[in-house]
Amino acid sequence: RSPAAARRRCVTVAAAAASVAGLVGLGAVVAHIRQPSAAGAPAAGDVSLAESSPCTKEGESCLEGQCCLNPMHRCFEKNKFWATCKATCDPGVDPNDEDGLPWSCRMLGIQGMWKYQEDQARKTVANMSLSEKVSMLRGENDGWPADRHGYAGYVGVGRLYADPWMAKGIMPLSMNDGPQGYNSYGKYKGASTQYPSLLTVAASWSTATARAYASAIAEEFVAKGANVLLGPDVEVLRAPLAGRSFETISGEDPFLGSTLVQPFVKAVQDHGIVVCVKHFLDNNQEIYRQSMNVEVDDRAQHEIYLPVFKSAFDSGANAVMCSYNKVYGHYACENDKILTKYLREELKFHGFVLSDWGATHDAMNSMRAGLDIDMQKDDPQVRLPDEYHKLPDLLKSGDITQEDIDKKVVHVLAAMRVSGLFDGRFAVPASWPQDTMGIQRGEQKQLVQADTTSDAHRAVARQTIIDGAVLLKNDNGALPLAEGAKIVMVGSRCNQAEDPKIKQGSVYSGGGSGFVDTDKTITMLAGVQAVNPGVTASIDASGAKGADISVVCAAAHSEEGWDRKDLILPEAKELVTALRQQSPKQKIVVVASVPGAVTTEWVKDADALLVLFEPGEQVGPALADILTGKASPGGRLPISFPKEGEQRFTSKQYPGECPPPNTWCPNMTATFSEGVLVGYRWNDATDHPSAFPFGFGLAYTEFEYSDFDIRCKDGQVFVSVQVKNTGGRDGAAVPQLYVSFGSLKPIVRQLRAFQKVQVPKGEATTVTFELGADDWTFFDNKTNKWASAVERRDTVRVSIGSSSTDLKWHKDLPATCFGDADDAEADEGADEAKPAAKDIKAPKDAEAPEVSAAEASKDKTAPKDAPKDAEKTE
């Protein structure tokens, strides 16, 4: 879909080879790390290759070669006029730039990089035996040493005790959950950090937060010897009751997920770890997930459910996990339409497809559809056979060909090469003997037990909670808490980290493969008492008599395997009602630890409501920082919070139905007949306002939006807005840009740009967004193709605000923005401003620092070769 696709040139094989050779100059490897030998790796000190390379250095344009000398860098596009090599890239305005124009952060040269690594992989495959090839396509679950040995999965050439650990120079794949920290599956409690949920990252609306979070997790994976991270989960949240709603980095919007997944993928792969995004495709509920079927039209697939996967792949993600459910009547892991048509042909995916554990049902069907690695189900009592052990027999019978097997092994090896498992980017511990399978696996068992937690990682977890904490109500200056006030924390969850009634997970963390077991949780009460020893606690309202402020601790829970039964926040209504009846003038602050949306009809009796999305072990210190005002809650809702009684689905839509006389059964079908009306799109189109809308969040200061402006050049549109902090505290705003046009119907408008920007009190900054052809295209079900609203003569309208409903300004883009006409400047007269929904108060946004006004408001000059009149005007 990228409008730049036609003008990009794939990097040549020579250029890609030189990019690999760019390992030269990285410097010595850290003392406790050593690099495994890699056949074909460039010799150290081969400067001549680097000097003759068309690949570029940092600070130079990479538009032509689209490759970088430094292998830790990528060629990031700013706009059609400029791209350069650098380690990271945040969409939006970079405060270090002088031009004030935003970066698209599209990564260039991906296709060329894959071509080179696939060619190298074919050379390795040519020297492998059939048994070695088949071994690379089968997850191990046999007796020791061909077991998983502390990891979720293990794939390698060798399977027997005496087999070389790196047979044919191929490092085995040590796979592990998960995207929210290293899961030891209950074996080594507290040996890895329990980070907040991925939904917390989504709530941060911050690429910097996503990067720091992913990098910290990757560091623990390296220390544990795991070179495949099973995540992130990128499913767009369709059903609020979904059991794994806390695990998605996308929330309910594909653009939000597409933006945040890019830095996550890059940060993990910088550590030489394969990123395996999941679950492909339409895995949007846990009810009968292993057998239920999904029916969804192509427009919804392309506009809602596929884009975040595409963004992850475009960012370099090189593995994907197919899901348990059926799609269009066929299991996802043996589904030609989704694994070949969607994944390989449309999304241009080059890496390997990994089955979820036990999701392979038929070896031949999966081989033909596009599954590369079969991971068998793990049963603690019985070792269940996989399907791909049948491959030699299928080859012998002529049902599959040698080319079929070779192609899949190339997928696996090319992905490993792209991630750095052949060039030393993955930091192999020096203690590893790298000897036989038996000796090596014994060493790995010791490694996975090691405590990889640290103060630095706990600090990342703590900051992520703050960045993703969403303040939904704050009346009468309830927060930050007044100094010297008598404070009582009320509720059973204030000082409870674990609950025996919870089968998977804990009080502050969702359950399932994404759960990290720990004994290092600092509860809400413990965290607050550490900074204010005078704070007391009570299980019920009676203990808060005479207090100035009651802080209610409430927590909901969900987990993998089944969906929630309702959206009620346990104890919240009962405690808030009792406290208000007991003390009509007492300030009541509710802190909600939740896995997703909850109903909040009781909020009318509370003064403040702070939402934390499964915050994890550092909940106490983070909450203390927010309540005292040391930090501001930095989040915006990545999902809509419904009003009580909202009826979003029929039973046929969710959770699905079976043929009469049954309503529910394992083979039920969920019909996504709502199409593209997911999340806030449904609220807008059906005129059913949510209690708290997508993108909403308050903080400890207020912002004013003004000086809206539009500039156009060569089909690119630059929209700017000034954001002024009019409150009494420093804070961060998240201006959001939504786009609408006639062919988008039934969608009213959708998110197409946002940026989190830090603004000191009394100061202002200008935020500039760049839009292009992607932003006014839609998938036409009639032609089964992407289509342009401009070519349909639709009027394209942009709206800017602080949430999906609180929109401050609307403007129709002039026709001159879309043609080859001369540079165009839009009239500055704004259409009527749309007020916020009546039941939503104007936000007082404040967040963790991203871009300071002092830096963002420097005098600007246009970048090299950029049009002068495309420059933002203050």
N, C-alpha and C positions, 0 to 999 in steps of 0.2 A: 503493500500500500504506500510505501514511501514515495513522495513526489520526487525525491532525489535519485530514485533507483535507476532511472533511465540515463542519468548523466554520470553515474558512478562506473568506474572501470575496475574490473577485478584485478587484483595484484598479480603480477606475473609469477611463475614458478621461481624464477631467479630472485625476484624481490622477496618472496616469502622465505626462500632459503636464507637469504641475507638477514631477514628478520630473526630467524632462528639463530643465526650466527651472532646476533646481537647480544648473546649472553656475555660476549667479550666485554670487559670493562665493568661488570657488576661488582667486582671486588671479591674478597675472600668470603667463603661461606662461614657462618657462625661456628664457633669451635665445637659445639656439641652435635653438629650436623655434618653429614657427609653425603656426597652425591653418588648414586648408583651408576655403574658403568652403563653407557648407552651407545649402541652401535650406530655409527654414522654421525655422532655429535661432532660439532666443529672443534678443532683443536684450540686449546687456550692460546691466546696471543695472536690469532690469525687476523691481524689488523687489515691486511690487504682486502679481504672480503668485505669488511665493514666500510672501508674507504670507498670501494667501488659500488656500494649498494645504492639503489635508488630510494631505499627507505630513509626516513627523515629523523632528525633529532628533535628534541623538545624545543618548542618555540618556532619551528619552521613549518611551512605549509605541507600537509600530507594529502592534499586533494588529488595530486597526480598519482603518486606511488601507492597511497593508501596503506602504508605499512610503516612500522617504527623500528629503529635500530635497537632501542631498549625493549626487551621482551616483556617487561613489566608495564609497558605503556601501550595504549591503544590510540588509533587515529580517530579522534572525536570531531564531529562536525559542529561548527557554531551556526553557520548558515551556508547558503550556496556560494558565498564569497570566501569562506575561510574554514579551515580545519587544521588541527595540529595534534601532535603526539603529547599525551600527558597521562599520568597514572589514574586520575579520577576526573569525573565531570559531573557537575550538578546542573540540571536544566534550569534556565533562568539567567539572571544577570550575575556575572562573576565580579565581585568587588575589586578585584585586582586589574580588571580591564579598564581602559580609559574611554571606551566608546559608549558604554551604557546599554549595549544591545545584548539580548539574551542568547544563550547557547541552546541548540536543540539537543546536543549530546548524542546524536545518532552515531553509532560506531561503524566506521567504514573499513572495507577490506576483509570482511569476514569470509566471503565466498572464496577469495584467493587463498587465504590461510588454510581453509579446509582442503582445497584442491591439492596443495603441497603435502599436507599431512596424510591425506588419503593415498597419495602416490608412495610415500614412504612406508605406510602400513602394508600396502600390497607386496612390497619387497619382503617384508617380514613374513607375511602369510605364505608366500611362495616356498619358504623353507620350513614350514610346519607340517607335521603329520596330521592325519585325520583325527586321531585321538586328542592331540594337542588343540586342534581347532575346536572340537566339540567341547572340550573342557573349558574353553574360554566363553562358552555360551550356556554353561550350567552353573548355577549357584550351588555351592557345596553344603551338604547337610548329611554327609555320610559319617561313619565312625572316625575318630581321631586318627591322623591329623587332618583329614578332609572334612572337618566340621567347621563351624563358624568361629569358634575360639574367641568368644567375647564380643564379636561384631554382629550386626544384624544379618550380614551376608558376606560371603567370601567367594571370589572368582579368580582362578588362576590356571596356568598351564599344568602345574604339578598337582597331584592329588595323593600320592603315596609318600610314606615316611622318607624314603631315600631319594625322591625326586628333588631336583634343584629348586630352591625357592624362587629364583628368577630364571627359569628355563627359557632359553632363546632370548635372554635379556629383557623379558617382560615382567614387570613388577605386578604381583597379584593385586586385585582390587579388594580393599578392606572397606566395606560399606557400613554406614551407621546412621541411625536417626540421631539427631533430627535437626530440624531447622530452628529449634528453640533451646539448643544446648545439647551436649553429648549425653545420650541416654544409655545408661549402663544396665537397663532392664532389671532394676532392683538388686543388682549384685554388689555394687560398690557405692553405697549411699553417701552422698556428700563429696564424692571424688570429682565431680564436675559442677559447674555453675548452673543454677536454675534461673535462666534468663526469663524476662517477661515474654508474653506471647507475641506471635507475629502480628496479631490484630493490634497490639500496642504499637508496633512499628507502623502499621497502616494509620493508626490514629495520630501519629506524630506528624504526618504529612511532610516528612523531612528526608531528603536523600542523604544528608549527612548522618542522621540517626541510623538509617538503614545500613549505611556503609560501616559505621563504627560497631554496630551490633553484629553484623555478619563477620567482620574481621576478628572480633573477640572470640566468637564461636569457632571460627576456623583455626585459631591458634590452639584451642583445646583439642580439636580434631587432630592436628599435626602432632601434638604431644602424646596423643593416644595411639598414633600410628594409623589412623583412619584416613584414607585418601579419596573416599566418595562420601559426600554429604547428601543424604536422602531428603532433599528439600531445596528451595522453599515450597510450601503449599501456595498455589496461586489461584485456586478456584475462586471465581466471583461468587460471593455469598448470595444465593437466591432465596433460600428459606431461613427465616430468622431462628427457627428451632433447630437448625442443623447441629448435630453433636460436635462437629469439629470446627465450628464457626470461629473459635479463637485461634485457629492455626493458619488462617489465610492472611497474606500480606496485601490482598486486594480489597478487603472490605467488600462493599457492594458495587464497586465501580471499576471497569476495566482500565480506564485511563489512570486512575490513582495507582492501581496495581502495576501497570506497565511502567510507570515512572519510578516507583520504589524498588521494583525487582532488578532494575539495571545495576545500581550500585551494590546491591546484595550479591548478585552473581559475580561481578568484577572483584569484589573484596575477597570472596571465597577462593576464586580461581587464582588470585595473586599469591595464594599459599600453595599452589600446585594441587588443589583438590578439585575433583570432578563434581560439578553441580548437577544434581538430578532433580529437576522440577517435577512436581506432581499435583494432582493425579489426572491423567489424560484418559478420558474426557467425560464431562458432565457428571462428575462424582459430587453431587450437591446435597446429598443426604446420607445418613447412616442407616436408616431403616431398611432392612433387607438389602444392604448395599452389595452383598456378594452374589445376588441373583436377580435383583430387580432390573427393569428395563426403562430406558428413557427415550422419549420421542420429542424431538425439538427441530424447528425449522432451520433452514440454512442461514437466514438472516440473523437469527439469535446466536447461532454458533459463531458466525463471523464477526458480529459487532459486540457480543457480550462475552462469550466463553473462550474464544481462541486468542484474542489480542494479547493477553498477559503472557501466554506461552510464547507467542511470536516475539514479544519484547525481550523475554528471557533468552531466546535463541539468538536474536540479533545482538544481544550483549555478550554472547559467547557460551551460554549454557550448552553443555554437550551430552546430556543424558536426560531422559524423560521416563517417568514411571506410568505405565498404563494401569487403569483402575480395575476394580472388581466388577462393576456393574455392566450391564448390557447397554448398548446404544443401537437403536434401530433394529433390535431383536438379536444382535450378535454381541458376545462378550467383547469388551474393549480390547483385550489382548489378542484377539483373533479377528479383528474388525478391519477389513481392507479400507473402508471409507475413511476411517479416522486415522489409521496408522500409515496409509499410503497416500490417499488423495489429500486429506487435510495436512498431515504432518510433513511428508516428504515433498509432495508436489506443490502445495500452496504455501506452506510456511518455510520451505527450503531447509528443513532440518537435516543435519548431517551426522549427528552423534548416534548413540545407541539407545534402543528402547528396552527398558527393564520392566519385567512384570512385577506387580505387587505380589506379596508373598502368598503363593497359592492361587494366583489369578490365571494361571495357564491351564486350559482344559483339554486341549488337543494339539499335539506337537505339529502335525502337518498343517492344520488350519492357521496356527500362529506363525509358522514359518512363512507361509504364503502371504499372510496379511502384513507382516512386517515386524514381528517381535524378534529381538536380538538375543536377550538373555532371559532365561527362565529361572525364576526364583521359587523353589518349592516351599510349601507351607511348613512351618515349624510346629511340630507337636511334641510337647515335653515327654510324652509317654512312648510315642511311636514315630520313627523317622519315616516320613512319607516320601515316596519316590517322586522325582520330577518328571516332566514330560520329555525334555530334550535329551534324555539318555536314549531315546528311541531314534535319534537322528541317523546313526550308522545304518540301522535296519531300513529306514525310509530311503536312504541313499541307495542301498543295495537293491531295493524293490523298484527304484526308478520314480518314486513319488516326489522326490526332491532331487536337485542336482548338486554337484560339487560347487558350482558357481553360486548357488543359493547360500551354502554354508560359508564360502569364502567372503561373500559380500557382507555377511553379518559380522564376521571376525574383523574385517576392515573397519566397519562402523565402530567397533569396540576399541581397536588399537588407535584409530585416528583420533577418537575422543580423548584417549589417554595421552596422546602426543600433544594435542592442543592444550591440555591441562598442565603439561610439564612433567609427566611421569617418566619421560624418556630423557629429559635434559637437566634433571636435578632440581627443578623448581620445588618439588615436594621434599620437605626437609626430613630425610630419613635419619632416625636416631643413630648415633654412632655406636650404641650398644648392640645394635642388631648384628648378629653374626653373618647374615645373608648367606647361609649355608644350605642345608637340606630343608625340606618342608617340615620335618619333625622337629629339628633344632630351632628353626625360625619361629614356628608356632608356639613353642614353649616360651621363647623370649617375648613374643607378642602378648601372651597371657599375663605376664608380669607388667607389661606396659599399660594395658587397659585398666589396671587396678590403681595406677598412680593418681595422686591428687593433683589435678590441673587447675584448681581454683586459684585466684590471686586477688589482691586488693585492686589491681587495675581492672580485672574483669568484673569484679563486684561494682566498681565505679561506673562501668559501662551499663551494667544492668540497672543500676540506680538512676542514671541519667535518662535511660530509655523510658523508664516508668514516668519520670517527670515530663519528658518530651511528649509522651502519649497520653498523659492524664487529661481528661476532658471535664471542664467545669460547666455544668449545665444550668446551674442557678446560683446566684449570689446576691441575695437581697439584704438590705440594711447593713452592709459592710460586715457580713458574717465572717468572711474570709478576707485576708489572713486573720487568724485568731488574735483577739485583743490581748496585749501584754497585761499580766496581773490578773486575768480573769480566772474564775474558778471553773475548771473543765473536768467533765466526767465522760469517759468513753463507755458507750452502752452497747451491749449485744454479745452473743456467745462467740462471734468471730473475731473480736478485738484481740484476743490473746490465744487463738487456736490456729496452729499451722496444719495439723493433721486431724482427720476424722475417720474412725474405723468404719463408718457407714459408707464412706466413699470408696468404691471398688477400685477405680483407677484415678490417679492424680492425688491432689491435696486441696486444702481450703483455698489457696491462692494460685493454683495451677491446674489446668485442664488435664484430663487423663488420656492415655493411649500412647502410641509410639512417639508422640511429641513431648511426653512428660519426662522430666529429669528429677529423679529422687534425691532428696537432700535432707540433711539434718542441720543445715545452717540458716534456716529461715529466721528472719527477725520480724516478729509479728507487728501488727499496727500499734498495739499498746506499747510493746517494748521499744519500738522506734521513737515514739512520741515521748515516752518517759525518759529516754536517754538525753533529751534536750530540755525536758520540763518534768523533773521528778515529782512535782506537785500534782500532776494529773492522776486521777483515780479511775477505777473501772467498776462497772456493774453489769450483771447479766441482763437485768431488766430495768424498767423506767424508775422503779422505786429508789434506786441508788443515786438518782440524779436530782433529787429534791434539793432545792436551794442552790443549785449550780447556775452559773451565768450562761454556760454553753454546754450542750450535750453533743457529743460526736458519736453518731450511730454507725457501727460497723456491720455491714450486711454483705453477704456473699452468695452468689449463685454458682452452680457447677454444671459442667457437661463433659462428655468424654467420647472417645472413639467407640464405635460399635452400635450406638443407638442415639436417636435424637432426644432433645429435651421434651418433656410432656407439656410444658407451658412456659410463659415468659415472666412468671412471678419472681420477684426478688424476695427470697425468704426473710422473714422477720421485719422487713422494712416497714410495711404498713402498720403492723401491730405495734412496733416500737415508736414510730413517729406519732401515731394517733394517741398512744398512752402518754407520751411525753408532752404533747400539746395540751391534752386535757388536764394534765397535772400542773403544768406551768405555762399559761398562755403567753407570757412575755419572754420566756427563755428562748435563746437562739438555738436552733437545731440544725446541725450539719450532718448530712448523710454521706458516708464514704462507701461506695458500692464496688466490690470486686466481682466482675461479671465476665462470662465467656462470650457474650454478644449482647444483643438487644434485650431489654427488660421493659415491662410496663411501669409507669411512674405516676399513677393516679394519686398517690399519696403525697406527691411533691408539693402540693398546695399548702400543706401544713409544715413544711420544712423551709428553712431560710437559705440553705445551700445544698447543692448536690454535686459531688465529685465522683466521676466514674473512672475506674482503673480496669483495664482489660487483662484479667489473669496476670497480675503483676509479678508473681514469683517471689524468690527468697529475699529480695531487697525492698519489699513493700514498706517495712517500718521506717527505715531511714529516708526513703523517698517521700513518704507521707508526711513525716516530720518537717522536711524541707518545705513542702507545699503549705502545710497548715500554719507554719510560723512566718511564711512570707520570704524565707531565704531563697526560694525558687517559686516561679509562677507555673501553674498548670499549662502545659504547652500544646495540648492536643485539640484536634477537631474530630468530630464524629466521622468515622469511615463507613458507618452504617446508619440507617434511620432508626430512631426509637419510636415504635408505634403507640398510638393511643389504645387505651383499654378497649377490647372488643373488636379490634380491626380484623376484618375478614379478607385476607389477601388472596387466598386460594380456595378453589373447590377441592373436594377430596380426590377428584380425578387428576388435578394438577399436582397436589401434594397431600399426602405422601404417595398417592397413586391408588389404583384400584385393580381388582382382578375380575375376570368374567363372573357373572352371577352363578351361584348364589353367594359367593364369597365377596367380601369387601377388601380384606387384607389377605395376602398370601405371599410366600417367598418370591414368586414370579410376577409380582404386581408391576404394572406399568405406570410411570409418572409422565403425564403429557404436559410439556411445557407450553401450553397454548397461550400463555400470556406473552410469549415471544420475547421481544426486547424490553418489555416493561418490567424490569428488575429493579428493586430498591426504590430510590427516589423517583425514578422514571415512572413507576406505577403510581406513586402518590400524586405526582403532577398531572399525569394523563387522566386519572380517574377522579381528580378533585377530592382526594381523601388526605388531608394534611396529617403529617405525623406529629407526635408530641414534641419531638426534637428532630430537626431535619438533618440530612446528610451535610457534612461540612461545617456544622454549627459547633461553637465552643466559646465560652467566656474566659476572662482572665482578670488580672488585677489592674487593668488600665483600659482606656477607651481609644478608639481610632476613628478618624474621619477620612473619607475617600473623596478626592476632588481632582480637578485638572485632567480629565479624561481626554485621550487623544488617539487618533488613528493615522498611521502613515502606511503607504503601500509602495512596493517596488517589485517588479518582475514576478508577480503572483504571490509574493510574500506579504503578509500583513503584520505590522507592528502596532500593538495596542498598549498604551501606557496609562498609568494611574498614579497619582500622588497619594501616599498614605501618611497621615499625620497622627502622631501620638498626642492626644489631647488630655490624657489622664495624668495622674501624679506618680506613676511608676514606669520604669523601663519595661518594654515588652515586645513581643513579636506578633505581627499580623500575618494572616494567610489569605491574601486576596485571591479570589477564584474567578476564573473566566469560563463562562458557559456559552455554547453555540447552539443556534436553532435555525431551521429552514424547513420549508414545506415538505420535502421528501423524507424528512426525518420522522414524520408522523408514523405511529401514534406518540412517539417521544416528543415532549414539549421542548426540552433543551437538555444538553449533556455537557459534563465537565470536559474541557479541552486544554486547560492550562491552570497552573497555580504556582505560587512561590511563597515560602516562609521567609520573612524578612524581619530582622531585629531593628526596632526603632526606639531610641532613648526618649524619655519624657520631654515633651515640648519640641521635639524635632520631627522632621518629615523626610521621606525618601520616595523616589520615583521607581516604580516597578514596571518593567516592559516585558510584554509577552509577544512571542512570534507565532503566527499561524500560517499554515500552508494548505495545499490541496487536500491532504489527509483530513483536515478538519471540517471539510464540507463534502465529504463523500459518504455514501451509504451502500449497504449491500442490497441489491435488487433481486428479490426472490423470483421475479418473472424471467429475468435474463440469466439468473444465477451468476451475476458478476457485480463487481464494484462499479458504482456509477457516481458521477459528479452532479451535485445539486446545482452548480453554476451552469453546467451544460443543459440542465433541465429548466434554466431560467428562474430558479428559486431565488428569493431574497434571503441573504444570509445575515442573521442578526447575532451580535455579540452582546453579552451581559456580564457585568462585573459586580461582585458582591462578596459577602463574608460567609455565605452558605448557599445551598441550592435554592433557598427561598428568600433570603435577605439580599436582594439584588438592588444595588444602588444606581445602576446606570445601564441603559440599553442603547444600541446603535446599529442601524442597518448599514452594512458595508456597501460603499458605492460600486457600481459596475466597473469602474476603471481599475479597481483592485485586482480584477481577475483576468484582464487581457494583456496584450503586449503593448498597451498604450504607454504614453510617457508617464513618468513618476506622478503619483497622485497623492494629494493631501486631502483627507476627509474633512468635511465641515465639522467644526467643533461643537455645534449645537446638539445637545443630547436629547433623545426622546424622553418621554416622561419617565420618572423614576418610579419603580415599583416598591411599595412599602413592604416591610417584613410581615410575615404571618402574624395575626393578632395575638396568638398564644405564645409567640416567641419574642423574648425581649432582645433588644439590640445588643450585640455582643460587646464584651469588654476584653477583646482578645489580647493575650500575652503569652509568649512562648520562649523556648530556649533560643539562645542567640544563633542566628544563621548569617545574616548580612547586616552590618551596621549602617545606619543612615549616613554617618560621616564618610564611610568608604563609598557607599553607593551613590552619593550625591556629588562626587568629584566632577570637575569640568570634563566633558566628554568629547572625544574625537572619534570619527568613524574608523573602523578597521581598514586594513589594507584592501584596496579594490572594492570596498563597500560604497554604495551610493550616498552622497552627502545628504540627500533629502530623505533618506531612510533613517537618518539619525533622530533620536528622541529630542523633542523640544521641551525644555523646562518651562 
